[in-house]
Amino acid sequence: MEVTSLGGYDGMVFRYDEPTTGAYWMKDTVMPLSIAFFAGDGQFVADFDMDPCTADPCPTYGPDSEFQYALEVAQGGLAEVGAVAGSRIELGLPCQPKA
């Protein structure tokens, strides 16, 4: 929220300790984003383009199956980072919480 630009390969990865279900929303998010969901083994599950929302309730975006990772980038940027159908996500180091 409140981020106004992402450049290059900037984005956010959300990692869950166990497979989960659910959805993301864009309440009070200023810039349009794309999101890709990945299973626990890293396999691509689904992707969505998400537009900013100030209404209540906002639309939600989530796959019909479990996922363990979600990757958000500037809208339209998933192909540029290789997050497309048939791809796999691999994280080299453990994710660290933002201080």
C-alpha positions as CSV (number, residue, x, y, z in Angstrom):
1,M,0.0,0.0,0.0
2,E,1.1,3.6,-0.7
3,V,3.9,2.4,-3.1
4,T,3.8,4.6,-6.2
5,S,6.3,2.8,-8.4
6,L,8.3,-0.4,-8.9
7,G,11.2,-0.5,-11.2
8,G,13.3,-3.1,-12.8
9,Y,12.9,-6.4,-11.0
10,D,11.4,-4.9,-7.9
11,G,8.4,-6.7,-6.4
12,M,7.2,-8.5,-3.3
13,V,7.2,-12.2,-2.4
14,F,4.7,-13.5,0.2
15,R,5.8,-16.8,1.6
16,Y,3.5,-19.0,3.7
17,D,4.8,-21.8,6.0
18,E,2.1,-24.1,4.8
19,P,0.0,-24.3,1.7
20,T,-3.0,-21.9,2.0
21,T,-6.0,-20.7,0.2
22,G,-7.3,-17.2,0.1
23,A,-7.1,-14.0,-1.9
24,Y,-5.5,-10.7,-2.1
25,W,-7.2,-7.3,-2.6
26,M,-6.1,-3.8,-3.6
27,K,-7.8,-1.7,-0.9
28,D,-6.0,1.7,-0.8
29,T,-3.2,0.4,-3.1
30,V,-2.2,3.3,-5.4
31,M,-0.6,1.5,-8.4
32,P,-1.9,-1.4,-10.5
33,L,-0.1,-4.7,-9.8
34,S,0.1,-8.2,-11.2
35,I,0.2,-11.2,-8.9
36,A,1.3,-14.8,-9.6
37,F,0.6,-17.7,-7.2
38,F,2.9,-20.7,-6.8
39,A,2.4,-24.1,-5.1
40,G,4.7,-25.4,-2.3
41,D,6.9,-27.1,-4.9
42,G,7.3,-23.8,-6.7
43,Q,5.1,-24.6,-9.6
44,F,3.0,-21.8,-11.2
45,V,-0.7,-21.9,-10.1
46,A,-2.4,-18.8,-11.5
47,D,-1.9,-15.1,-12.1
48,F,-4.1,-12.0,-12.1
49,D,-3.9,-8.3,-13.0
50,M,-5.2,-6.2,-10.1
51,D,-6.3,-2.6,-10.3
52,P,-6.3,0.0,-7.4
53,C,-9.5,0.1,-5.4
54,T,-11.0,2.7,-3.0
55,A,-14.4,1.1,-2.9
56,D,-15.7,-1.1,-0.1
57,P,-15.8,-4.0,-0.7
58,C,-12.9,-4.3,-3.2
59,P,-12.6,-7.3,-5.6
60,T,-10.4,-10.1,-4.4
61,Y,-7.9,-12.1,-6.5
62,G,-6.9,-15.7,-5.7
63,P,-6.5,-19.1,-7.3
64,D,-9.0,-21.9,-7.0
65,S,-6.3,-24.2,-5.5
66,E,-3.8,-24.0,-2.6
67,F,-0.6,-21.9,-2.9
68,Q,2.4,-21.2,-0.8
69,Y,4.0,-18.2,-2.5
70,A,2.6,-15.1,-4.1
71,L,4.7,-12.7,-6.2
72,E,3.5,-9.1,-6.8
73,V,5.1,-6.9,-9.5
74,A,4.0,-3.8,-11.4
75,Q,1.1,-4.6,-13.6
76,G,2.2,-6.3,-16.8
77,G,5.6,-7.3,-15.4
78,L,5.1,-11.0,-14.7
79,A,6.4,-12.1,-18.1
80,E,9.5,-9.9,-17.7
81,V,10.5,-11.7,-14.5
82,G,9.6,-15.1,-15.9
83,A,6.5,-15.7,-13.8
84,V,4.2,-17.3,-16.4
85,A,2.3,-20.6,-16.9
86,G,4.7,-23.5,-16.7
87,S,7.3,-21.5,-14.7
88,R,8.6,-22.3,-11.2
89,I,9.6,-20.0,-8.4
90,E,12.8,-20.7,-6.4
91,L,14.0,-18.6,-3.5
92,G,17.7,-18.8,-2.8
93,L,17.8,-17.4,0.7
94,P,15.2,-17.5,3.5
95,C,12.9,-14.5,3.4
96,Q,13.5,-12.0,6.1
97,P,10.7,-9.9,7.7
98,K,10.9,-6.2,7.0
99,A,12.3,-4.4,10.0
